Amino acid sequence: MAAADPASLGLTPAGRRSALEAYATEIAPCARCRLAEGRTQVVFGTGDPDANLMFIGEAPGFHEDKQGFPFVGQAGKLLDKLLGGIGLAREDVYIANVIKCRPPGNRDPQADEIEACEAHLFRQLELVEPRLVATLGNFATKLLTGKPHGITRVHGRPQEATVGGRTVTLYPLYHPAAALYTPAMLRTLEEDFAGIPALIGEEPAPAAAAEVIRFPVSAASAVATPPQQQLGLF
């Protein structure tokens, strides 16, 4: 069954929620890649379907796979804390991952897995229509920008892009898990998060002045990493 067309729903909050729920049901049995073999369930997304701010992480971990929601482990607790520091809560934003199924052993997603799954993320972006898209870590940042630049180079530097005919602001951030492995990064995350309220309040730049990113971006060229690398957070 095809997902509901958001235009036919008038893009009301109830319409967005209905369309997202319908699409989540549609892709629950997804078997486009090998990750379907070991998952407990597809981890779709959660939060306010009418949010101006959408966070995009990498992939579900152990707790996300069991509970069915993104960012419910230690990285999720830190994300909640960072949101609280700028006066927001999880209920105020929408949260999803590039990959909807847990990679075995929490290994990095592989390029063909991202390519198989990216259409699900792009559909979520079309339905939620966020103004600000915060990419958490290398994989989400490379996929959404279509560029090979690592998160260390671009974090905290907003960039305008036209996504699906709409002008949005992409805001690369370190993945919260990076601060769990490297506590000194917590301060950097807090500083970058402090820029979010102003970005949400800003009017989008004119589409003609923005870089055009047409979905889908080639995951193989933008996100591929050597198989021995782990934790694409930096």
SVG drawing of the C-alpha trace seen along z (x, -y; Angstrom):
<svg xmlns="http://www.w3.org/2000/svg" viewBox="-6 -35 46 48">
<polyline fill="none" stroke="black" stroke-width="0.4" points="0.0,0.0 1.4,-3.4 1.9,-6.0 -0.6,-8.8 0.2,-11.9 0.8,-14.7 -0.6,-17.2 -4.0,-15.4 -4.0,-15.6 -3.4,-19.4 -0.2,-19.0 -2.0,-19.4 -0.4,-17.9 -3.0,-15.2 -2.4,-14.6 1.3,-14.3 0.9,-11.9 -1.5,-9.8 0.8,-9.7 3.8,-8.8 1.9,-6.1 0.7,-4.6 4.3,-4.6 5.7,-3.1 3.1,-0.2 4.0,0.1 7.7,0.6 7.5,2.7 8.2,5.9 10.9,4.3 13.5,6.8 15.5,4.6 18.8,5.5 20.6,8.1 19.8,6.2 16.3,7.5 17.6,11.0 18.8,10.0 16.6,7.2 13.9,7.4 11.9,4.7 12.1,1.7 12.9,-1.4 11.0,-4.1 11.0,-7.4 9.3,-9.3 8.3,-12.8 6.3,-15.7 5.2,-15.1 4.8,-18.9 8.2,-19.8 10.4,-22.5 13.5,-20.6 14.4,-17.0 17.3,-15.0 18.8,-12.3 21.2,-9.8 23.0,-6.7 21.3,-3.4 19.4,-1.7 21.5,-0.1 20.6,2.7 18.0,0.8 16.4,-0.9 16.0,2.5 14.3,3.9 12.0,0.9 11.3,-0.2 12.2,-3.9 15.4,-5.8 17.8,-7.2 16.5,-5.4 20.0,-4.2 22.7,-6.3 23.2,-8.5 19.4,-9.1 19.6,-10.2 22.4,-12.7 20.3,-13.9 17.4,-14.6 19.8,-16.5 21.2,-18.6 17.6,-19.4 16.7,-20.4 19.7,-22.8 18.1,-24.8 14.5,-24.7 13.3,-21.8 12.1,-18.3 11.9,-15.1 8.2,-15.8 9.1,-19.1 11.2,-17.5 11.2,-14.6 13.9,-11.9 14.9,-9.3 17.9,-7.4 19.5,-6.9 19.2,-3.1 16.0,-1.6 17.4,1.8 20.2,2.5 23.5,3.5 24.9,6.7 27.2,5.8 26.4,2.1 28.9,2.0 28.9,-0.8 26.2,-0.7 27.5,0.5 27.0,-1.6 24.6,0.9 22.5,1.0 22.3,-2.8 21.3,-2.8 18.6,-0.3 17.2,-2.3 17.6,-5.9 14.3,-6.2 12.5,-5.6 14.4,-8.6 13.7,-10.8 10.0,-10.0 10.0,-11.0 11.7,-14.3 9.0,-14.9 6.2,-14.2 7.5,-16.1 8.8,-19.1 11.2,-20.4 12.8,-23.8 16.0,-22.7 17.6,-19.2 20.3,-18.4 22.5,-15.5 24.2,-13.6 27.5,-12.2 29.3,-11.3 26.8,-9.0 23.8,-11.3 25.9,-14.3 27.5,-12.8 24.2,-11.4 22.2,-14.6 24.9,-16.9 26.0,-14.6 29.6,-15.5 32.5,-13.4 33.4,-16.0 33.7,-14.4 31.8,-15.8 34.9,-17.2 35.3,-19.6 31.7,-20.8 30.1,-20.5 28.2,-23.6 28.2,-25.1 24.7,-25.5 24.2,-25.2 21.2,-25.9 19.9,-23.2 16.8,-22.6 15.4,-19.2 12.4,-17.9 11.6,-21.4 11.8,-23.0 14.6,-25.1 15.9,-23.7 18.9,-24.3 21.2,-21.4 23.1,-21.6 25.8,-19.0 26.5,-18.0 28.6,-15.4 26.7,-12.3 25.8,-12.3 27.6,-9.0 30.8,-10.8 30.6,-12.6 30.1,-9.2 33.4,-8.0 35.2,-11.4 33.8,-13.4 35.7,-16.5 33.4,-16.7 30.4,-17.3 31.3,-21.0 31.5,-21.2 28.1,-19.6 26.6,-22.0 28.0,-24.9 26.7,-23.7 23.3,-22.9 23.2,-26.5 22.9,-27.7 19.7,-25.7 17.1,-28.1 18.2,-31.0 18.3,-28.7 14.7,-27.5 13.6,-31.1 15.3,-32.3 13.5,-32.5 14.8,-30.1 17.1,-31.5 15.5,-32.0 15.7,-28.7 17.7,-30.3 20.5,-31.0 20.6,-27.6 22.5,-24.5 20.2,-22.0 20.3,-18.5 18.0,-16.2 16.9,-13.0 18.1,-10.3 21.8,-11.1 24.1,-8.3 24.9,-6.6 27.7,-4.6 29.7,-7.7 28.9,-9.9 29.0,-7.6 31.2,-4.6 33.9,-3.9 36.6,-1.2 35.0,1.9 37.5,1.9 36.4,-1.6 33.9,-1.6 31.7,-4.1 31.1,-6.7 30.7,-9.4 33.6,-11.7"/>
</svg>
